[in-house]
Amino acid sequence: MGNESNGRVLRCGGGSAVHAAQGNRTAVSSSFCFLLFFYNARVKTWDVLIVGGGIIGLSLSIELRKRGATVLIVERGEPGREASHAAGGMLVDCPLETHAAMLPLAAASAGIYPEFAYELEVESGMKVDLRDQGAIVFPPAGHAREWERALAEHAVQAAKVAQLEPGMADANRPAFVLKERSVDPRALTAAAVKAAKNRGVDFSSGNEVTSVTIADGCAAGVATTKNVFRASKVVNCAGAWSGRIGPYAFPTRPVKGQMLCLASPSRELLKHVIRSPEVYLIPRSNGRILAGATVEEAGFDKRTDPATMQCFHHAAIALIPELRNAKILEDWAGLRPGTPDALPILGATSTPGYFVATGHFRDGILLAPITAQVMADVITGKDPAYDLRAFSAARFSHS
């Protein structure tokens, strides 16, 4: 890649170095030859180095390239294969399911998602399966009136489930239909990787960052388990691993979520996303239906539990009886980046040139496009269109 400093051995000496063999010894005339270890002054540097190649880091890299910055993404594994790969892809924009402080960002991101998805599709030549059939939400038992009052302000009406989804059982339960979208996160991140590469973003995969390097009190790059990279600005987008990168121990933690994937007997069996207290179901255009998901404090354990998968399967069949004929395709678990107050960490740190965009918990897919915009503003010295004070790293004592 030609992007790391290295020592080299240079032999020189006016063109007449003398090597005289004497038995088992080799004498080298110091008058004509010496060893010189030198620093490669032409080491490659970047304007911005992004730690983490999930959808947040990928989206930010594309936005920064649009603004003319050179960008390197350093990813501990394979880009897009952690939380982004495991996500369900519901673009939840509901006031009863979104933290109040995050509502402006969530609404803005949901609004620009069609443009965001279309751009990725055009630049990558890949489909991301953005669906706009909406979501049917069954509120927790005893909370229907509360939901009705809260959602009335948003022109959300009670759903006639039997008309919207004829295959559903127990269609007389209180439910609401929301004008939400969903996307296939695996397709989305794959398209984002290709779009980023097409725009000239550099990648270093399988390379774990251990710390941000500091020079004269400012960020100067990162140190990894393999080498050192130089950049005048560094952004920590490492998700659940963000707190492991010095000099700050951001209070991010992994929150495990398990998921089951079924092959629907018919692609027309389910059109809407379904959210119920028992399970949520997310249809894909290719006939797959995802059933999930747990919220577990299990450290960095990504193992799935057969009993949990069985619960998902039974709950899915209880909602849509025809799913008893569905084939189980796969199951998996992902690690969402959580924070103590369930809000992301966005903005500058107390170290000049070091920024952070992490802790999106269950909303990383939804917030990717707006995070890219506001963080690119902050990094390039512009005032972001939204107030980010509630998400500042300064609210914790670690930065």
C-alpha positions as CSV (number, residue, x, y, z in Angstrom):
1,M,0.0,0.0,0.0
2,G,3.0,2.2,0.5
3,N,1.5,4.0,3.4
4,E,3.7,3.2,6.4
5,S,7.1,4.4,7.6
6,N,9.9,1.8,7.5
7,G,13.6,1.5,8.1
8,R,15.8,0.6,5.1
9,V,19.4,-0.4,4.8
10,L,21.4,1.7,2.3
11,R,24.9,0.8,1.2
12,C,26.9,3.7,-0.3
13,G,30.5,4.7,-0.7
14,G,31.6,6.6,-3.8
15,G,31.2,3.6,-6.0
16,S,34.3,1.8,-4.7
17,A,33.4,-0.2,-1.6
18,V,36.0,-2.8,-0.7
19,H,35.0,-6.3,0.5
20,A,38.0,-8.3,1.6
21,A,37.5,-11.9,2.6
22,Q,39.9,-13.1,5.3
23,G,39.1,-16.6,6.4
24,N,35.6,-16.6,7.9
25,R,35.6,-12.9,8.4
26,T,34.5,-10.2,6.0
27,A,36.1,-6.8,6.4
28,V,34.2,-3.8,5.0
29,S,36.1,-0.6,4.7
30,S,34.4,2.0,6.7
31,S,36.0,4.7,4.6
32,F,33.7,3.7,1.7
33,C,30.6,2.1,3.1
34,F,28.2,2.6,6.1
35,L,24.8,1.5,7.1
36,L,22.1,4.2,7.1
37,F,18.7,3.5,8.5
38,F,16.4,6.4,7.4
39,Y,12.8,7.4,7.8
40,N,10.9,7.4,4.6
41,A,10.0,11.1,4.3
42,R,7.5,10.3,1.5
43,V,5.3,8.2,3.7
44,K,1.7,8.5,2.7
45,T,-0.6,10.7,4.8
46,W,-4.3,11.4,4.7
47,D,-6.5,14.4,5.6
48,V,-8.8,12.2,7.7
49,L,-8.3,8.7,9.1
50,I,-11.5,6.8,10.1
51,V,-11.2,4.0,12.7
52,G,-13.9,1.5,11.9
53,G,-15.5,0.4,8.6
54,G,-19.1,-0.1,9.6
55,I,-21.9,1.9,8.0
56,I,-21.1,5.0,10.1
57,G,-17.5,5.1,9.0
58,L,-18.3,4.2,5.4
59,S,-20.9,6.9,5.1
60,L,-18.6,9.5,6.6
61,S,-15.8,8.5,4.3
62,I,-18.0,9.1,1.3
63,E,-19.2,12.5,2.5
64,L,-15.6,13.6,3.3
65,R,-14.5,12.6,-0.2
66,K,-17.3,14.7,-1.7
67,R,-15.7,17.6,0.2
68,G,-12.3,16.9,-1.2
69,A,-10.6,15.2,1.7
70,T,-8.3,12.2,1.3
71,V,-9.5,9.4,3.6
72,L,-8.2,6.1,5.0
73,I,-10.5,3.6,6.8
74,V,-8.7,1.3,9.2
75,E,-10.8,-1.7,10.2
76,R,-10.0,-4.4,12.7
77,G,-11.8,-7.0,10.6
78,E,-13.6,-6.8,7.3
79,P,-15.5,-3.6,6.5
80,G,-19.2,-3.8,7.2
81,R,-19.1,-7.2,8.9
82,E,-19.8,-6.4,12.5
83,A,-22.9,-4.5,13.9
84,S,-23.9,-3.3,10.4
85,H,-23.9,-6.8,9.0
86,A,-26.1,-8.1,11.8
87,A,-28.6,-5.3,12.0
88,G,-32.3,-5.7,11.1
89,G,-32.5,-2.5,9.0
90,M,-35.7,-1.0,10.4
91,L,-35.6,2.8,9.9
92,V,-37.5,3.5,13.1
93,D,-38.7,7.1,13.2
94,C,-41.4,6.8,15.9
95,P,-41.6,9.3,18.8
96,L,-42.6,6.6,21.3
97,E,-39.6,4.4,20.3
98,T,-36.9,7.1,19.9
99,H,-35.1,9.0,22.6
100,A,-36.4,12.6,22.7
101,A,-32.9,14.1,22.2
102,M,-32.4,12.1,19.1
103,L,-35.8,12.8,17.4
104,P,-34.5,15.7,15.2
105,L,-31.6,13.6,13.9
106,A,-33.8,10.5,13.4
107,A,-36.4,12.5,11.5
108,A,-33.8,14.2,9.3
109,S,-32.0,11.0,8.5
110,A,-35.2,9.2,7.7
111,G,-36.1,12.1,5.3
112,I,-32.9,11.9,3.3
113,Y,-32.7,8.1,3.2
114,P,-34.1,7.7,-0.3
115,E,-31.5,10.0,-1.7
116,F,-28.8,8.4,0.3
117,A,-29.8,4.9,-0.8
118,Y,-30.2,6.0,-4.5
119,E,-26.8,7.5,-4.5
120,L,-25.1,4.4,-3.1
121,E,-27.0,2.3,-5.7
122,V,-25.9,4.5,-8.6
123,E,-22.3,4.7,-7.5
124,S,-21.9,1.0,-6.6
125,G,-24.2,-0.6,-9.2
126,M,-25.8,-2.6,-6.4
127,K,-29.3,-2.7,-4.9
128,V,-29.8,-1.9,-1.2
129,D,-33.5,-3.0,-1.0
130,L,-34.9,0.1,0.5
131,R,-38.6,-0.6,1.1
132,D,-41.3,1.9,1.9
133,Q,-44.4,-0.3,2.7
134,G,-44.4,0.9,6.3
135,A,-44.5,-0.8,9.7
136,I,-47.4,-2.2,11.7
137,V,-46.7,-1.8,15.4
138,F,-48.5,-3.7,18.2
139,P,-48.0,-1.7,21.4
140,P,-47.4,-3.4,24.7
141,A,-50.5,-4.7,26.4
142,G,-52.4,-1.9,28.1
143,H,-50.7,0.9,26.3
144,A,-52.9,1.3,23.2
145,R,-54.5,4.5,24.5
146,E,-51.1,6.0,25.3
147,W,-49.9,5.2,21.8
148,E,-53.1,6.6,20.3
149,R,-52.8,9.9,22.1
150,A,-49.1,10.3,21.3
151,L,-49.3,9.3,17.7
152,A,-52.4,11.4,16.9
153,E,-50.1,14.4,16.7
154,H,-48.2,12.7,13.9
155,A,-51.3,11.7,11.9
156,V,-50.8,8.0,12.6
157,Q,-54.0,6.0,12.5
158,A,-54.9,2.7,14.0
159,A,-54.3,0.0,11.5
160,K,-56.8,-2.4,10.1
161,V,-54.4,-5.3,10.1
162,A,-56.6,-7.8,8.3
163,Q,-56.8,-5.5,5.3
164,L,-53.1,-4.7,5.3
165,E,-51.7,-8.2,6.0
166,P,-54.3,-10.9,5.3
167,G,-51.9,-13.6,6.4
168,M,-51.7,-12.3,10.0
169,A,-53.5,-14.1,12.9
170,D,-55.2,-12.3,15.7
171,A,-55.8,-9.3,13.5
172,N,-58.1,-7.6,16.1
173,R,-55.3,-6.6,18.4
174,P,-54.7,-2.9,18.7
175,A,-52.1,-1.8,16.1
176,F,-50.8,1.3,14.4
177,V,-49.4,1.7,10.9
178,L,-46.3,3.9,10.6
179,K,-44.9,5.4,7.4
180,E,-41.5,3.9,7.9
181,R,-38.9,2.4,5.6
182,S,-36.6,-0.6,5.9
183,V,-33.4,-1.5,4.2
184,D,-31.1,-4.5,3.9
185,P,-28.1,-3.6,6.0
186,R,-25.9,-6.2,4.3
187,A,-26.6,-4.9,0.9
188,L,-26.3,-1.3,2.1
189,T,-22.9,-1.8,3.6
190,A,-21.7,-3.8,0.6
191,A,-22.8,-0.9,-1.7
192,A,-21.2,1.6,0.7
193,V,-17.8,-0.2,0.6
194,K,-17.9,-0.3,-3.2
195,A,-19.0,3.4,-3.5
196,A,-16.3,4.4,-1.1
197,K,-13.6,2.6,-3.1
198,N,-14.9,4.1,-6.3
199,R,-14.5,7.5,-4.8
200,G,-10.9,6.8,-3.8
201,V,-11.2,6.0,-0.1
202,D,-8.3,3.8,1.0
203,F,-8.8,0.8,3.3
204,S,-6.6,-1.1,5.6
205,S,-8.5,-4.3,6.7
206,G,-7.6,-6.8,9.4
207,N,-5.7,-4.1,11.3
208,E,-6.7,-3.3,14.8
209,V,-6.1,0.3,16.0
210,T,-4.7,0.4,19.6
211,S,-4.4,4.1,20.1
212,V,-4.5,7.6,18.5
213,T,-1.0,9.0,18.2
214,I,-0.6,12.5,19.6
215,A,2.0,15.1,18.5
216,D,2.3,18.5,20.1
217,G,-1.0,17.9,21.8
218,C,-2.9,17.2,18.5
219,A,-4.0,14.0,16.8
220,A,-1.4,12.9,14.3
221,G,-2.6,9.4,13.2
222,V,-3.1,6.0,14.8
223,A,-1.0,3.1,16.0
224,T,-2.2,-0.4,15.1
225,T,-1.1,-3.9,16.0
226,K,0.8,-3.9,12.7
227,N,2.0,-0.4,11.9
228,V,1.4,3.4,12.2
229,F,-0.7,5.6,9.9
230,R,-0.5,9.4,9.7
231,A,-3.3,11.8,9.4
232,S,-4.0,15.3,10.7
233,K,-7.5,14.3,11.7
234,V,-8.8,11.0,13.2
235,V,-12.4,9.9,13.7
236,N,-13.3,7.0,16.1
237,C,-16.1,5.1,14.5
238,A,-15.2,1.8,16.0
239,G,-18.6,1.0,17.5
240,A,-18.5,-1.4,20.4
241,W,-14.7,-1.3,20.3
242,S,-14.5,2.5,20.5
243,G,-13.6,2.6,24.2
244,R,-10.6,0.3,23.7
245,I,-8.7,2.9,21.7
246,G,-6.5,5.3,23.7
247,P,-6.2,8.0,24.9
248,Y,-9.8,8.0,25.9
249,A,-11.9,5.2,27.3
250,F,-15.2,6.1,25.8
251,P,-18.0,4.3,27.8
252,T,-19.2,2.2,24.8
253,R,-20.1,-1.4,25.4
254,P,-21.3,-4.3,23.2
255,V,-25.1,-5.0,23.5
256,K,-25.8,-8.4,21.9
257,G,-28.7,-8.9,19.5
258,Q,-29.7,-12.3,18.2
259,M,-31.6,-12.8,14.9
260,L,-33.3,-15.6,12.9
261,C,-33.7,-15.6,9.2
262,L,-36.5,-17.5,7.4
263,A,-37.3,-18.1,3.7
264,S,-40.9,-17.2,3.2
265,P,-43.1,-19.6,1.3
266,S,-44.2,-16.6,-0.8
267,R,-42.6,-13.2,-1.4
268,E,-46.1,-11.7,-1.0
269,L,-46.8,-13.3,2.4
270,L,-45.6,-10.2,4.3
271,K,-45.2,-6.7,3.0
272,H,-45.0,-4.5,6.2
273,V,-42.4,-4.6,8.9
274,I,-44.1,-6.0,12.0
275,R,-43.2,-4.9,15.5
276,S,-44.8,-6.6,18.5
277,P,-43.7,-7.1,22.1
278,E,-43.0,-10.8,21.3
279,V,-41.0,-10.4,18.1
280,Y,-40.4,-8.2,15.2
281,L,-40.5,-9.3,11.6
282,I,-38.7,-7.6,8.7
283,P,-39.4,-8.8,5.2
284,R,-36.9,-8.5,2.4
285,S,-37.8,-8.2,-1.3
286,N,-36.1,-11.5,-2.0
287,G,-38.5,-13.4,0.2
288,R,-36.4,-13.6,3.3
289,I,-38.0,-12.6,6.6
290,L,-35.9,-11.7,9.7
291,A,-37.2,-12.4,13.2
292,G,-35.6,-10.8,16.2
293,A,-34.2,-9.5,18.3
294,T,-32.7,-9.7,21.7
295,V,-31.0,-7.0,23.8
296,E,-28.4,-8.7,25.9
297,E,-25.5,-7.6,28.1
298,A,-23.2,-10.4,27.2
299,G,-19.9,-8.7,26.5
300,F,-18.3,-9.6,23.2
301,D,-20.0,-13.0,23.0
302,K,-21.6,-13.4,19.5
303,R,-22.9,-17.0,20.0
304,T,-26.5,-17.7,19.3
305,D,-28.8,-19.6,21.6
306,P,-31.0,-22.4,20.2
307,A,-33.8,-21.7,22.8
308,T,-33.9,-18.1,21.7
309,M,-34.1,-19.0,18.0
310,Q,-37.0,-21.4,18.9
311,C,-38.8,-18.6,20.7
312,F,-38.4,-16.3,17.6
313,H,-39.7,-19.1,15.4
314,H,-42.8,-19.8,17.5
315,A,-43.5,-16.1,17.9
316,A,-43.3,-15.5,14.1
317,I,-45.7,-18.4,13.4
318,A,-48.1,-17.1,16.0
319,L,-48.3,-13.8,14.1
320,I,-48.2,-15.3,10.6
321,P,-49.3,-19.0,10.7
322,E,-48.1,-19.7,7.1
323,L,-44.5,-19.2,8.4
324,R,-44.7,-22.7,9.8
325,N,-43.9,-23.7,6.2
326,A,-40.9,-21.4,6.0
327,K,-37.4,-22.8,5.9
328,I,-34.9,-21.6,8.5
329,L,-32.0,-20.2,6.6
330,E,-29.6,-18.9,9.2
331,D,-29.2,-17.2,12.6
332,W,-26.6,-14.8,13.9
333,A,-25.8,-12.3,16.7
334,G,-24.3,-8.9,16.5
335,L,-22.8,-6.4,18.9
336,R,-24.5,-3.0,19.0
337,P,-22.5,-0.1,20.4
338,G,-24.3,1.0,23.6
339,T,-23.6,4.0,25.9
340,P,-24.7,4.7,29.5
341,D,-27.5,7.1,28.4
342,A,-28.4,5.3,25.2
343,L,-27.4,8.2,23.0
344,P,-24.6,8.3,20.4
345,I,-21.3,10.1,21.0
346,L,-20.8,12.7,18.2
347,G,-18.3,15.5,17.7
348,A,-14.9,16.7,18.7
349,T,-12.9,15.4,21.7
350,S,-10.7,17.6,23.9
351,T,-7.7,16.6,21.8
352,P,-7.5,18.9,18.7
353,G,-8.0,16.8,15.5
354,Y,-9.6,13.9,17.2
355,F,-13.3,13.3,16.7
356,V,-15.7,10.5,17.6
357,A,-18.9,9.1,16.0
358,T,-20.0,6.0,17.8
359,G,-22.5,4.6,20.3
360,H,-25.5,4.5,17.9
361,F,-26.9,1.4,19.6
362,R,-29.9,0.2,17.6
363,D,-30.0,3.2,15.2
364,G,-26.8,3.1,13.3
365,I,-28.4,2.1,10.0
366,L,-31.0,4.8,10.4
367,L,-28.6,7.6,11.5
368,A,-25.8,6.9,9.0
369,P,-26.6,9.6,6.4
370,I,-27.2,12.4,8.9
371,T,-24.2,11.4,11.0
372,A,-22.1,11.6,7.9
373,Q,-23.3,15.1,7.2
374,V,-23.0,16.6,10.7
375,M,-19.7,14.9,11.4
376,A,-18.2,16.1,8.1
377,D,-19.3,19.6,9.0
378,V,-17.6,19.4,12.4
379,I,-14.4,17.9,11.0
380,T,-14.2,20.5,8.2
381,G,-14.9,23.4,10.7
382,K,-18.5,24.2,9.7
383,D,-21.4,24.6,12.1
384,P,-23.6,21.5,11.8
385,A,-27.3,22.0,11.0
386,Y,-28.3,20.3,14.2
387,D,-27.4,20.9,17.8
388,L,-25.0,18.1,18.9
389,R,-24.4,19.2,22.5
390,A,-26.5,16.3,23.9
391,F,-24.2,13.9,22.1
392,S,-20.8,15.5,23.0
393,A,-18.1,13.3,24.4
394,A,-17.6,15.9,27.1
395,R,-20.7,14.6,28.9
396,F,-18.5,11.8,30.1
397,S,-15.3,12.2,32.0
398,H,-13.3,10.2,29.6
399,S,-12.7,12.7,26.9
